[in-house]
Amino acid sequence: MKDYIEERAVSIADYIIETNATVRQAAKKFSVSKSTVHKDVADRLPHINPSLASQVRHVLDVNKSERHIRGGMATREKYQHLMQECNKVPNM
């Protein structure tokens, strides 16, 4: 494995642990795809640093268990915003 891939995997893992980031947030931060982040932390990291990999796995498992809650909150905020826009009466 190339050195830069190992460094990227460890950097992504550190970022996820420090910020409790999701795979999507980590991908955006490091300008790589979600599948690359997942491959780095799920497949490559256990060979590089098993203890770091288990910490990342814990954070990602928590994020996965909370995913449906975050999605519901985003939908709620979307419709609250739309309702506020509809309730505004234009000045005449």
PDB file of N, CA, C and O in Angstrom, chain B, residues numbered from 101:
ATOM      1  N   MET B 101       0.856  -1.180   0.000  1.00  0.00           N
ATOM      2  CA  MET B 101       0.000   0.000   0.000  1.00  0.00           C
ATOM      3  C   MET B 101       0.899   1.239   0.000  1.00  0.00           C
ATOM      4  O   MET B 101       1.924   1.278   0.680  1.00  0.00           O
ATOM      5  N   LYS B 102       0.507   2.218  -0.750  1.00  0.00           N
ATOM      6  CA  LYS B 102       1.297   3.437  -0.857  1.00  0.00           C
ATOM      7  C   LYS B 102       1.209   4.236   0.439  1.00  0.00           C
ATOM      8  O   LYS B 102       0.208   4.188   1.154  1.00  0.00           O
ATOM      9  N   ASP B 103       2.276   4.967   0.721  1.00  0.00           N
ATOM     10  CA  ASP B 103       2.357   5.721   1.974  1.00  0.00           C
ATOM     11  C   ASP B 103       1.256   6.763   2.100  1.00  0.00           C
ATOM     12  O   ASP B 103       0.691   6.942   3.179  1.00  0.00           O
ATOM     13  N   TYR B 104       0.946   7.453   1.005  1.00  0.00           N
ATOM     14  CA  TYR B 104      -0.052   8.515   1.100  1.00  0.00           C
ATOM     15  C   TYR B 104      -1.436   7.952   1.420  1.00  0.00           C
ATOM     16  O   TYR B 104      -2.254   8.633   2.039  1.00  0.00           O
ATOM     17  N   ILE B 105      -1.702   6.720   1.005  1.00  0.00           N
ATOM     18  CA  ILE B 105      -2.993   6.103   1.321  1.00  0.00           C
ATOM     19  C   ILE B 105      -3.064   5.792   2.812  1.00  0.00           C
ATOM     20  O   ILE B 105      -4.091   6.023   3.451  1.00  0.00           O
ATOM     21  N   GLU B 106      -1.975   5.268   3.363  1.00  0.00           N
ATOM     22  CA  GLU B 106      -1.933   4.989   4.800  1.00  0.00           C
ATOM     23  C   GLU B 106      -2.083   6.277   5.601  1.00  0.00           C
ATOM     24  O   GLU B 106      -2.825   6.323   6.582  1.00  0.00           O
ATOM     25  N   GLU B 107      -1.373   7.324   5.180  1.00  0.00           N
ATOM     26  CA  GLU B 107      -1.464   8.611   5.877  1.00  0.00           C
ATOM     27  C   GLU B 107      -2.879   9.170   5.807  1.00  0.00           C
ATOM     28  O   GLU B 107      -3.392   9.698   6.794  1.00  0.00           O
ATOM     29  N   ARG B 108      -3.509   9.054   4.640  1.00  0.00           N
ATOM     30  CA  ARG B 108      -4.878   9.538   4.479  1.00  0.00           C
ATOM     31  C   ARG B 108      -5.830   8.756   5.375  1.00  0.00           C
ATOM     32  O   ARG B 108      -6.710   9.343   6.003  1.00  0.00           O
ATOM     33  N   ALA B 109      -5.665   7.453   5.440  1.00  0.00           N
ATOM     34  CA  ALA B 109      -6.544   6.625   6.265  1.00  0.00           C
ATOM     35  C   ALA B 109      -6.432   7.016   7.737  1.00  0.00           C
ATOM     36  O   ALA B 109      -7.443   7.115   8.432  1.00  0.00           O
ATOM     37  N   VAL B 110      -5.219   7.236   8.209  1.00  0.00           N
ATOM     38  CA  VAL B 110      -5.013   7.629   9.605  1.00  0.00           C
ATOM     39  C   VAL B 110      -5.544   9.039   9.844  1.00  0.00           C
ATOM     40  O   VAL B 110      -6.153   9.299  10.882  1.00  0.00           O
ATOM     41  N   SER B 111      -5.323   9.947   8.905  1.00  0.00           N
ATOM     42  CA  SER B 111      -5.827  11.318   9.047  1.00  0.00           C
ATOM     43  C   SER B 111      -7.349  11.346   9.092  1.00  0.00           C
ATOM     44  O   SER B 111      -7.939  12.050   9.912  1.00  0.00           O
ATOM     45  N   ILE B 112      -7.977  10.586   8.220  1.00  0.00           N
ATOM     46  CA  ILE B 112      -9.438  10.515   8.212  1.00  0.00           C
ATOM     47  C   ILE B 112      -9.941   9.932   9.521  1.00  0.00           C
ATOM     48  O   ILE B 112     -10.919  10.419  10.089  1.00  0.00           O
ATOM     49  N   ALA B 113      -9.275   8.893   9.999  1.00  0.00           N
ATOM     50  CA  ALA B 113      -9.678   8.264  11.260  1.00  0.00           C
ATOM     51  C   ALA B 113      -9.569   9.250  12.419  1.00  0.00           C
ATOM     52  O   ALA B 113     -10.477   9.343  13.245  1.00  0.00           O
ATOM     53  N   ASP B 114      -8.468   9.978  12.480  1.00  0.00           N
ATOM     54  CA  ASP B 114      -8.302  10.977  13.541  1.00  0.00           C
ATOM     55  C   ASP B 114      -9.404  12.028  13.477  1.00  0.00           C
ATOM     56  O   ASP B 114      -9.960  12.415  14.504  1.00  0.00           O
ATOM     57  N   TYR B 115      -9.714  12.483  12.277  1.00  0.00           N
ATOM     58  CA  TYR B 115     -10.763  13.495  12.100  1.00  0.00           C
ATOM     59  C   TYR B 115     -12.118  12.961  12.564  1.00  0.00           C
ATOM     60  O   TYR B 115     -12.856  13.659  13.260  1.00  0.00           O
ATOM     61  N   ILE B 116     -12.440  11.745  12.187  1.00  0.00           N
ATOM     62  CA  ILE B 116     -13.728  11.157  12.575  1.00  0.00           C
ATOM     63  C   ILE B 116     -13.826  11.028  14.086  1.00  0.00           C
ATOM     64  O   ILE B 116     -14.871  11.321  14.667  1.00  0.00           O
ATOM     65  N   ILE B 117     -12.753  10.594  14.724  1.00  0.00           N
ATOM     66  CA  ILE B 117     -12.763  10.415  16.180  1.00  0.00           C
ATOM     67  C   ILE B 117     -12.859  11.761  16.894  1.00  0.00           C
ATOM     68  O   ILE B 117     -13.637  11.905  17.838  1.00  0.00           O
ATOM     69  N   GLU B 118     -12.077  12.748  16.456  1.00  0.00           N
ATOM     70  CA  GLU B 118     -12.055  14.049  17.126  1.00  0.00           C
ATOM     71  C   GLU B 118     -13.374  14.799  16.999  1.00  0.00           C
ATOM     72  O   GLU B 118     -13.801  15.472  17.937  1.00  0.00           O
ATOM     73  N   THR B 119     -14.023  14.685  15.839  1.00  0.00           N
ATOM     74  CA  THR B 119     -15.214  15.495  15.586  1.00  0.00           C
ATOM     75  C   THR B 119     -16.510  14.696  15.564  1.00  0.00           C
ATOM     76  O   THR B 119     -17.583  15.266  15.368  1.00  0.00           O
ATOM     77  N   ASN B 120     -16.422  13.376  15.764  1.00  0.00           N
ATOM     78  CA  ASN B 120     -17.595  12.499  15.633  1.00  0.00           C
ATOM     79  C   ASN B 120     -18.254  12.683  14.271  1.00  0.00           C
ATOM     80  O   ASN B 120     -19.480  12.672  14.153  1.00  0.00           O
ATOM     81  N   ALA B 121     -17.435  12.850  13.261  1.00  0.00           N
ATOM     82  CA  ALA B 121     -17.916  13.136  11.910  1.00  0.00           C
ATOM     83  C   ALA B 121     -18.522  11.900  11.263  1.00  0.00           C
ATOM     84  O   ALA B 121     -18.183  10.765  11.600  1.00  0.00           O
ATOM     85  N   THR B 122     -19.417  12.150  10.334  1.00  0.00           N
ATOM     86  CA  THR B 122     -19.976  11.079   9.523  1.00  0.00           C
ATOM     87  C   THR B 122     -19.039  10.817   8.347  1.00  0.00           C
ATOM     88  O   THR B 122     -18.116  11.590   8.089  1.00  0.00           O
ATOM     89  N   VAL B 123     -19.286   9.729   7.647  1.00  0.00           N
ATOM     90  CA  VAL B 123     -18.487   9.412   6.464  1.00  0.00           C
ATOM     91  C   VAL B 123     -18.621  10.533   5.437  1.00  0.00           C
ATOM     92  O   VAL B 123     -17.644  10.915   4.793  1.00  0.00           O
ATOM     93  N   ARG B 124     -19.824  11.051   5.292  1.00  0.00           N
ATOM     94  CA  ARG B 124     -20.062  12.127   4.324  1.00  0.00           C
ATOM     95  C   ARG B 124     -19.272  13.384   4.694  1.00  0.00           C
ATOM     96  O   ARG B 124     -18.681  14.020   3.821  1.00  0.00           O
ATOM     97  N   GLN B 125     -19.258  13.745   5.977  1.00  0.00           N
ATOM     98  CA  GLN B 125     -18.513  14.928   6.411  1.00  0.00           C
ATOM     99  C   GLN B 125     -17.015  14.734   6.204  1.00  0.00           C
ATOM    100  O   GLN B 125     -16.321  15.653   5.767  1.00  0.00           O
ATOM    101  N   ALA B 126     -16.519  13.541   6.517  1.00  0.00           N
ATOM    102  CA  ALA B 126     -15.097  13.257   6.330  1.00  0.00           C
ATOM    103  C   ALA B 126     -14.725  13.295   4.850  1.00  0.00           C
ATOM    104  O   ALA B 126     -13.666  13.804   4.484  1.00  0.00           O
ATOM    105  N   ALA B 127     -15.590  12.760   4.012  1.00  0.00           N
ATOM    106  CA  ALA B 127     -15.324  12.770   2.571  1.00  0.00           C
ATOM    107  C   ALA B 127     -15.237  14.197   2.047  1.00  0.00           C
ATOM    108  O   ALA B 127     -14.366  14.519   1.239  1.00  0.00           O
ATOM    109  N   LYS B 128     -16.138  15.041   2.507  1.00  0.00           N
ATOM    110  CA  LYS B 128     -16.128  16.439   2.071  1.00  0.00           C
ATOM    111  C   LYS B 128     -14.866  17.146   2.556  1.00  0.00           C
ATOM    112  O   LYS B 128     -14.247  17.896   1.801  1.00  0.00           O
ATOM    113  N   LYS B 129     -14.482  16.915   3.802  1.00  0.00           N
ATOM    114  CA  LYS B 129     -13.310  17.558   4.393  1.00  0.00           C
ATOM    115  C   LYS B 129     -12.026  17.174   3.650  1.00  0.00           C
ATOM    116  O   LYS B 129     -11.163  18.021   3.422  1.00  0.00           O
ATOM    117  N   PHE B 130     -11.903  15.894   3.275  1.00  0.00           N
ATOM    118  CA  PHE B 130     -10.679  15.412   2.646  1.00  0.00           C
ATOM    119  C   PHE B 130     -10.769  15.357   1.120  1.00  0.00           C
ATOM    120  O   PHE B 130      -9.844  14.889   0.456  1.00  0.00           O
ATOM    121  N   SER B 131     -11.875  15.833   0.573  1.00  0.00           N
ATOM    122  CA  SER B 131     -12.079  15.889  -0.885  1.00  0.00           C
ATOM    123  C   SER B 131     -11.901  14.528  -1.561  1.00  0.00           C
ATOM    124  O   SER B 131     -11.244  14.405  -2.594  1.00  0.00           O
ATOM    125  N   VAL B 132     -12.505  13.520  -0.947  1.00  0.00           N
ATOM    126  CA  VAL B 132     -12.528  12.179  -1.533  1.00  0.00           C
ATOM    127  C   VAL B 132     -13.967  11.683  -1.502  1.00  0.00           C
ATOM    128  O   VAL B 132     -14.833  12.317  -0.900  1.00  0.00           O
ATOM    129  N   SER B 133     -14.219  10.565  -2.141  1.00  0.00           N
ATOM    130  CA  SER B 133     -15.579  10.038  -2.172  1.00  0.00           C
ATOM    131  C   SER B 133     -15.915   9.327  -0.862  1.00  0.00           C
ATOM    132  O   SER B 133     -15.031   8.963  -0.088  1.00  0.00           O
ATOM    133  N   LYS B 134     -17.216   9.140  -0.635  1.00  0.00           N
ATOM    134  CA  LYS B 134     -17.664   8.419   0.556  1.00  0.00           C
ATOM    135  C   LYS B 134     -17.153   6.985   0.529  1.00  0.00           C
ATOM    136  O   LYS B 134     -16.799   6.429   1.569  1.00  0.00           O
ATOM    137  N   SER B 135     -17.114   6.389  -0.648  1.00  0.00           N
ATOM    138  CA  SER B 135     -16.636   5.007  -0.741  1.00  0.00           C
ATOM    139  C   SER B 135     -15.146   4.913  -0.417  1.00  0.00           C
ATOM    140  O   SER B 135     -14.698   3.909   0.137  1.00  0.00           O
ATOM    141  N   THR B 136     -14.381   5.940  -0.753  1.00  0.00           N
ATOM    142  CA  THR B 136     -12.957   5.957  -0.407  1.00  0.00           C
ATOM    143  C   THR B 136     -12.779   6.056   1.097  1.00  0.00           C
ATOM    144  O   THR B 136     -11.942   5.358   1.669  1.00  0.00           O
ATOM    145  N   VAL B 137     -13.556   6.914   1.745  1.00  0.00           N
ATOM    146  CA  VAL B 137     -13.483   7.038   3.206  1.00  0.00           C
ATOM    147  C   VAL B 137     -13.839   5.705   3.843  1.00  0.00           C
ATOM    148  O   VAL B 137     -13.149   5.233   4.747  1.00  0.00           O
ATOM    149  N   HIS B 138     -14.912   5.109   3.369  1.00  0.00           N
ATOM    150  CA  HIS B 138     -15.341   3.836   3.943  1.00  0.00           C
ATOM    151  C   HIS B 138     -14.282   2.757   3.734  1.00  0.00           C
ATOM    152  O   HIS B 138     -13.992   1.996   4.656  1.00  0.00           O
ATOM    153  N   LYS B 139     -13.708   2.681   2.554  1.00  0.00           N
ATOM    154  CA  LYS B 139     -12.660   1.699   2.262  1.00  0.00           C
ATOM    155  C   LYS B 139     -11.444   1.938   3.152  1.00  0.00           C
ATOM    156  O   LYS B 139     -10.854   0.988   3.667  1.00  0.00           O
ATOM    157  N   ASP B 140     -11.067   3.204   3.336  1.00  0.00           N
ATOM    158  CA  ASP B 140      -9.917   3.526   4.179  1.00  0.00           C
ATOM    159  C   ASP B 140     -10.133   3.086   5.619  1.00  0.00           C
ATOM    160  O   ASP B 140      -9.263   2.445   6.209  1.00  0.00           O
ATOM    161  N   VAL B 141     -11.287   3.427   6.191  1.00  0.00           N
ATOM    162  CA  VAL B 141     -11.485   3.153   7.619  1.00  0.00           C
ATOM    163  C   VAL B 141     -11.968   1.735   7.894  1.00  0.00           C
ATOM    164  O   VAL B 141     -11.733   1.215   8.985  1.00  0.00           O
ATOM    165  N   ALA B 142     -12.633   1.098   6.943  1.00  0.00           N
ATOM    166  CA  ALA B 142     -13.163  -0.241   7.188  1.00  0.00           C
ATOM    167  C   ALA B 142     -12.198  -1.345   6.755  1.00  0.00           C
ATOM    168  O   ALA B 142     -12.112  -2.380   7.416  1.00  0.00           O
ATOM    169  N   ASP B 143     -11.483  -1.144   5.671  1.00  0.00           N
ATOM    170  CA  ASP B 143     -10.613  -2.201   5.146  1.00  0.00           C
ATOM    171  C   ASP B 143      -9.133  -1.957   5.417  1.00  0.00           C
ATOM    172  O   ASP B 143      -8.422  -2.864   5.850  1.00  0.00           O
ATOM    173  N   ARG B 144      -8.672  -0.750   5.168  1.00  0.00           N
ATOM    174  CA  ARG B 144      -7.237  -0.484   5.268  1.00  0.00           C
ATOM    175  C   ARG B 144      -6.783  -0.206   6.690  1.00  0.00           C
ATOM    176  O   ARG B 144      -5.730  -0.683   7.111  1.00  0.00           O
ATOM    177  N   LEU B 145      -7.570   0.560   7.430  1.00  0.00           N
ATOM    178  CA  LEU B 145      -7.149   0.980   8.769  1.00  0.00           C
ATOM    179  C   LEU B 145      -6.918  -0.186   9.735  1.00  0.00           C
ATOM    180  O   LEU B 145      -5.964  -0.126  10.511  1.00  0.00           O
ATOM    181  N   PRO B 146      -7.737  -1.243   9.729  1.00  0.00           N
ATOM    182  CA  PRO B 146      -7.459  -2.358  10.645  1.00  0.00           C
ATOM    183  C   PRO B 146      -6.084  -2.995  10.437  1.00  0.00           C
ATOM    184  O   PRO B 146      -5.512  -3.535  11.384  1.00  0.00           O
ATOM    185  N   HIS B 147      -5.544  -2.943   9.222  1.00  0.00           N
ATOM    186  CA  HIS B 147      -4.207  -3.480   8.962  1.00  0.00           C
ATOM    187  C   HIS B 147      -3.126  -2.503   9.407  1.00  0.00           C
ATOM    188  O   HIS B 147      -2.024  -2.916   9.769  1.00  0.00           O
ATOM    189  N   ILE B 148      -3.435  -1.217   9.380  1.00  0.00           N
ATOM    190  CA  ILE B 148      -2.461  -0.186   9.736  1.00  0.00           C
ATOM    191  C   ILE B 148      -2.421   0.021  11.247  1.00  0.00           C
ATOM    192  O   ILE B 148      -1.351  -0.002  11.856  1.00  0.00           O
ATOM    193  N   ASN B 149      -3.602   0.223  11.852  1.00  0.00           N
ATOM    194  CA  ASN B 149      -3.697   0.534  13.283  1.00  0.00           C
ATOM    195  C   ASN B 149      -5.019  -0.013  13.825  1.00  0.00           C
ATOM    196  O   ASN B 149      -6.034   0.683  13.793  1.00  0.00           O
ATOM    197  N   PRO B 150      -5.017  -1.249  14.321  1.00  0.00           N
ATOM    198  CA  PRO B 150      -6.264  -1.889  14.766  1.00  0.00           C
ATOM    199  C   PRO B 150      -6.989  -1.151  15.891  1.00  0.00           C
ATOM    200  O   PRO B 150      -8.220  -1.120  15.908  1.00  0.00           O
ATOM    201  N   SER B 151      -6.256  -0.562  16.824  1.00  0.00           N
ATOM    202  CA  SER B 151      -6.923   0.136  17.935  1.00  0.00           C
ATOM    203  C   SER B 151      -7.625   1.399  17.435  1.00  0.00           C
ATOM    204  O   SER B 151      -8.730   1.712  17.876  1.00  0.00           O
ATOM    205  N   LEU B 152      -6.992   2.113  16.528  1.00  0.00           N
ATOM    206  CA  LEU B 152      -7.611   3.298  15.932  1.00  0.00           C
ATOM    207  C   LEU B 152      -8.840   2.892  15.119  1.00  0.00           C
ATOM    208  O   LEU B 152      -9.853   3.590  15.120  1.00  0.00           O
ATOM    209  N   ALA B 153      -8.741   1.771  14.436  1.00  0.00           N
ATOM    210  CA  ALA B 153      -9.863   1.273  13.637  1.00  0.00           C
ATOM    211  C   ALA B 153     -11.067   0.954  14.513  1.00  0.00           C
ATOM    212  O   ALA B 153     -12.204   1.211  14.119  1.00  0.00           O
ATOM    213  N   SER B 154     -10.831   0.398  15.694  1.00  0.00           N
ATOM    214  CA  SER B 154     -11.963   0.076  16.580  1.00  0.00           C
ATOM    215  C   SER B 154     -12.619   1.342  17.120  1.00  0.00           C
ATOM    216  O   SER B 154     -13.836   1.375  17.305  1.00  0.00           O
ATOM    217  N   GLN B 155     -11.829   2.381  17.373  1.00  0.00           N
ATOM    218  CA  GLN B 155     -12.400   3.651  17.825  1.00  0.00           C
ATOM    219  C   GLN B 155     -13.260   4.276  16.726  1.00  0.00           C
ATOM    220  O   GLN B 155     -14.349   4.782  16.999  1.00  0.00           O
ATOM    221  N   VAL B 156     -12.778   4.241  15.504  1.00  0.00           N
ATOM    222  CA  VAL B 156     -13.539   4.779  14.374  1.00  0.00           C
ATOM    223  C   VAL B 156     -14.809   3.970  14.178  1.00  0.00           C
ATOM    224  O   VAL B 156     -15.876   4.535  13.934  1.00  0.00           O
ATOM    225  N   ARG B 157     -14.702   2.653  14.283  1.00  0.00           N
ATOM    226  CA  ARG B 157     -15.868   1.783  14.120  1.00  0.00           C
ATOM    227  C   ARG B 157     -16.948   2.147  15.136  1.00  0.00           C
ATOM    228  O   ARG B 157     -18.135   2.151  14.810  1.00  0.00           O
ATOM    229  N   HIS B 158     -16.537   2.452  16.365  1.00  0.00           N
ATOM    230  CA  HIS B 158     -17.497   2.833  17.406  1.00  0.00           C
ATOM    231  C   HIS B 158     -18.215   4.133  17.023  1.00  0.00           C
ATOM    232  O   HIS B 158     -19.439   4.217  17.130  1.00  0.00           O
ATOM    233  N   VAL B 159     -17.468   5.136  16.582  1.00  0.00           N
ATOM    234  CA  VAL B 159     -18.071   6.416  16.184  1.00  0.00           C
ATOM    235  C   VAL B 159     -19.028   6.211  15.015  1.00  0.00           C
ATOM    236  O   VAL B 159     -20.132   6.754  15.016  1.00  0.00           O
ATOM    237  N   LEU B 160     -18.616   5.436  14.026  1.00  0.00           N
ATOM    238  CA  LEU B 160     -19.467   5.215  12.858  1.00  0.00           C
ATOM    239  C   LEU B 160     -20.717   4.413  13.215  1.00  0.00           C
ATOM    240  O   LEU B 160     -21.783   4.633  12.639  1.00  0.00           O
ATOM    241  N   ASP B 161     -20.586   3.481  14.167  1.00  0.00           N
ATOM    242  CA  ASP B 161     -21.767   2.728  14.609  1.00  0.00           C
ATOM    243  C   ASP B 161     -22.765   3.639  15.314  1.00  0.00           C
ATOM    244  O   ASP B 161     -23.973   3.509  15.116  1.00  0.00           O
ATOM    245  N   VAL B 162     -22.265   4.561  16.138  1.00  0.00           N
ATOM    246  CA  VAL B 162     -23.144   5.524  16.809  1.00  0.00           C
ATOM    247  C   VAL B 162     -23.828   6.408  15.767  1.00  0.00           C
ATOM    248  O   VAL B 162     -25.033   6.647  15.844  1.00  0.00           O
ATOM    249  N   ASN B 163     -23.059   6.890  14.796  1.00  0.00           N
ATOM    250  CA  ASN B 163     -23.637   7.723  13.735  1.00  0.00           C
ATOM    251  C   ASN B 163     -24.711   6.968  12.967  1.00  0.00           C
ATOM    252  O   ASN B 163     -25.750   7.528  12.619  1.00  0.00           O
ATOM    253  N   LYS B 164     -24.453   5.704  12.708  1.00  0.00           N
ATOM    254  CA  LYS B 164     -25.431   4.906  11.962  1.00  0.00           C
ATOM    255  C   LYS B 164     -26.710   4.722  12.766  1.00  0.00           C
ATOM    256  O   LYS B 164     -27.808   4.758  12.211  1.00  0.00           O
ATOM    257  N   SER B 165     -26.568   4.525  14.077  1.00  0.00           N
ATOM    258  CA  SER B 165     -27.756   4.330  14.908  1.00  0.00           C
ATOM    259  C   SER B 165     -28.564   5.616  15.053  1.00  0.00           C
ATOM    260  O   SER B 165     -29.763   5.559  15.325  1.00  0.00           O
ATOM    261  N   GLU B 166     -27.928   6.772  14.877  1.00  0.00           N
ATOM    262  CA  GLU B 166     -28.616   8.060  14.998  1.00  0.00           C
ATOM    263  C   GLU B 166     -29.057   8.618  13.646  1.00  0.00           C
ATOM    264  O   GLU B 166     -29.690   9.672  13.587  1.00  0.00           O
ATOM    265  N   ARG B 167     -28.732   7.934  12.585  1.00  0.00           N
ATOM    266  CA  ARG B 167     -28.985   8.448  11.236  1.00  0.00           C
ATOM    267  C   ARG B 167     -30.453   8.762  10.988  1.00  0.00           C
ATOM    268  O   ARG B 167     -30.778   9.803  10.417  1.00  0.00           O
ATOM    269  N   HIS B 168     -31.334   7.875  11.410  1.00  0.00           N
ATOM    270  CA  HIS B 168     -32.763   8.095  11.162  1.00  0.00           C
ATOM    271  C   HIS B 168     -33.285   9.305  11.932  1.00  0.00           C
ATOM    272  O   HIS B 168     -34.219   9.970  11.486  1.00  0.00           O
ATOM    273  N   ILE B 169     -32.690   9.590  13.077  1.00  0.00           N
ATOM    274  CA  ILE B 169     -33.105  10.755  13.870  1.00  0.00           C
ATOM    275  C   ILE B 169     -32.687  12.041  13.167  1.00  0.00           C
ATOM    276  O   ILE B 169     -33.474  12.982  13.063  1.00  0.00           O
ATOM    277  N   ARG B 170     -31.436  12.079  12.682  1.00  0.00           N
ATOM    278  CA  ARG B 170     -30.956  13.271  11.973  1.00  0.00           C
ATOM    279  C   ARG B 170     -31.764  13.527  10.710  1.00  0.00           C
ATOM    280  O   ARG B 170     -32.051  14.677  10.379  1.00  0.00           O
ATOM    281  N   GLY B 171     -32.131  12.464  10.003  1.00  0.00           N
ATOM    282  CA  GLY B 171     -32.940  12.621   8.795  1.00  0.00           C
ATOM    283  C   GLY B 171     -34.304  13.191   9.112  1.00  0.00           C
ATOM    284  O   GLY B 171     -34.808  14.045   8.383  1.00  0.00           O
ATOM    285  N   GLY B 172     -34.909  12.723  10.200  1.00  0.00           N
ATOM    286  CA  GLY B 172     -36.214  13.239  10.604  1.00  0.00           C
ATOM    287  C   GLY B 172     -36.141  14.695  11.015  1.00  0.00           C
ATOM    288  O   GLY B 172     -37.050  15.472  10.726  1.00  0.00           O
ATOM    289  N   MET B 173     -35.063  15.068  11.689  1.00  0.00           N
ATOM    290  CA  MET B 173     -34.908  16.458  12.112  1.00  0.00           C
ATOM    291  C   MET B 173     -34.726  17.369  10.900  1.00  0.00           C
ATOM    292  O   MET B 173     -35.259  18.479  10.872  1.00  0.00           O
ATOM    293  N   ALA B 174     -33.980  16.909   9.908  1.00  0.00           N
ATOM    294  CA  ALA B 174     -33.770  17.714   8.700  1.00  0.00           C
ATOM    295  C   ALA B 174     -35.087  17.925   7.967  1.00  0.00           C
ATOM    296  O   ALA B 174     -35.359  19.018   7.470  1.00  0.00           O
ATOM    297  N   THR B 175     -35.900  16.882   7.900  1.00  0.00           N
ATOM    298  CA  THR B 175     -37.204  17.002   7.241  1.00  0.00           C
ATOM    299  C   THR B 175     -38.095  17.962   8.007  1.00  0.00           C
ATOM    300  O   THR B 175     -38.791  18.781   7.407  1.00  0.00           O
ATOM    301  N   ARG B 176     -38.076  17.867   9.322  1.00  0.00           N
ATOM    302  CA  ARG B 176     -38.890  18.749  10.163  1.00  0.00           C
ATOM    303  C   ARG B 176     -38.498  20.208   9.945  1.00  0.00           C
ATOM    304  O   ARG B 176     -39.358  21.069   9.761  1.00  0.00           O
ATOM    305  N   GLU B 177     -37.196  20.479   9.966  1.00  0.00           N
ATOM    306  CA  GLU B 177     -36.721  21.848   9.757  1.00  0.00           C
ATOM    307  C   GLU B 177     -37.098  22.357   8.370  1.00  0.00           C
ATOM    308  O   GLU B 177     -37.445  23.527   8.207  1.00  0.00           O
ATOM    309  N   LYS B 178     -37.030  21.489   7.381  1.00  0.00           N
ATOM    310  CA  LYS B 178     -37.390  21.880   6.017  1.00  0.00           C
ATOM    311  C   LYS B 178     -38.835  22.350   5.958  1.00  0.00           C
ATOM    312  O   LYS B 178     -39.131  23.405   5.397  1.00  0.00           O
ATOM    313  N   TYR B 179     -39.731  21.562   6.539  1.00  0.00           N
ATOM    314  CA  TYR B 179     -41.141  21.913   6.461  1.00  0.00           C
ATOM    315  C   TYR B 179     -41.503  23.079   7.378  1.00  0.00           C
ATOM    316  O   TYR B 179     -42.423  23.836   7.068  1.00  0.00           O
ATOM    317  N   GLN B 180     -40.802  23.239   8.498  1.00  0.00           N
ATOM    318  CA  GLN B 180     -41.029  24.415   9.334  1.00  0.00           C
ATOM    319  C   GLN B 180     -40.637  25.672   8.567  1.00  0.00           C
ATOM    320  O   GLN B 180     -41.332  26.686   8.630  1.00  0.00           O
ATOM    321  N   HIS B 181     -39.536  25.603   7.852  1.00  0.00           N
ATOM    322  CA  HIS B 181     -39.087  26.750   7.058  1.00  0.00           C
ATOM    323  C   HIS B 181     -40.104  27.065   5.963  1.00  0.00           C
ATOM    324  O   HIS B 181     -40.426  28.229   5.727  1.00  0.00           O
ATOM    325  N   LEU B 182     -40.606  26.028   5.299  1.00  0.00           N
ATOM    326  CA  LEU B 182     -41.609  26.245   4.251  1.00  0.00           C
ATOM    327  C   LEU B 182     -42.884  26.854   4.821  1.00  0.00           C
ATOM    328  O   LEU B 182     -43.484  27.729   4.196  1.00  0.00           O
ATOM    329  N   MET B 183     -43.305  26.402   5.999  1.00  0.00           N
ATOM    330  CA  MET B 183     -44.513  26.942   6.629  1.00  0.00           C
ATOM    331  C   MET B 183     -44.321  28.410   6.996  1.00  0.00           C
ATOM    332  O   MET B 183     -45.246  29.210   6.851  1.00  0.00           O
ATOM    333  N   GLN B 184     -43.133  28.769   7.470  1.00  0.00           N
ATOM    334  CA  GLN B 184     -42.862  30.160   7.811  1.00  0.00           C
ATOM    335  C   GLN B 184     -42.930  31.034   6.563  1.00  0.00           C
ATOM    336  O   GLN B 184     -43.450  32.149   6.611  1.00  0.00           O
ATOM    337  N   GLU B 185     -42.412  30.536   5.459  1.00  0.00           N
ATOM    338  CA  GLU B 185     -42.458  31.286   4.204  1.00  0.00           C
ATOM    339  C   GLU B 185     -43.899  31.449   3.721  1.00  0.00           C
ATOM    340  O   GLU B 185     -44.263  32.509   3.212  1.00  0.00           O
ATOM    341  N   CYS B 186     -44.719  30.412   3.876  1.00  0.00           N
ATOM    342  CA  CYS B 186     -46.118  30.471   3.423  1.00  0.00           C
ATOM    343  C   CYS B 186     -46.952  31.407   4.293  1.00  0.00           C
ATOM    344  O   CYS B 186     -47.905  32.018   3.810  1.00  0.00           O
ATOM    345  N   ASN B 187     -46.602  31.521   5.560  1.00  0.00           N
ATOM    346  CA  ASN B 187     -47.381  32.335   6.490  1.00  0.00           C
ATOM    347  C   ASN B 187     -47.053  33.818   6.400  1.00  0.00           C
ATOM    348  O   ASN B 187     -47.761  34.641   6.979  1.00  0.00           O
ATOM    349  N   LYS B 188     -46.004  34.167   5.694  1.00  0.00           N
ATOM    350  CA  LYS B 188     -45.665  35.581   5.530  1.00  0.00           C
ATOM    351  C   LYS B 188     -46.654  36.210   4.561  1.00  0.00           C
ATOM    352  O   LYS B 188     -46.880  35.702   3.462  1.00  0.00           O
ATOM    353  N   VAL B 189     -47.228  37.300   4.977  1.00  0.00           N
ATOM    354  CA  VAL B 189     -48.195  38.011   4.141  1.00  0.00           C
ATOM    355  C   VAL B 189     -47.471  39.180   3.485  1.00  0.00           C
ATOM    356  O   VAL B 189     -46.841  39.980   4.177  1.00  0.00           O
ATOM    357  N   PRO B 190     -47.550  39.292   2.166  1.00  0.00           N
ATOM    358  CA  PRO B 190     -46.867  40.411   1.506  1.00  0.00           C
ATOM    359  C   PRO B 190     -47.531  41.737   1.858  1.00  0.00           C
ATOM    360  O   PRO B 190     -48.754  41.817   1.979  1.00  0.00           O
ATOM    361  N   ASN B 191     -46.722  42.767   2.018  1.00  0.00           N
ATOM    362  CA  ASN B 191     -47.237  44.114   2.311  1.00  0.00           C
ATOM    363  C   ASN B 191     -47.834  44.722   1.050  1.00  0.00           C
ATOM    364  O   ASN B 191     -47.264  44.624  -0.036  1.00  0.00           O
ATOM    365  N   MET B 192     -48.982  45.346   1.214  1.00  0.00           N
ATOM    366  CA  MET B 192     -49.631  45.970   0.057  1.00  0.00           C
ATOM    367  C   MET B 192     -49.706  47.445   0.228  1.00  0.00           C
ATOM    368  O   MET B 192     -50.221  48.142  -0.646  1.00  0.00           O
TER     369      MET B 192
END
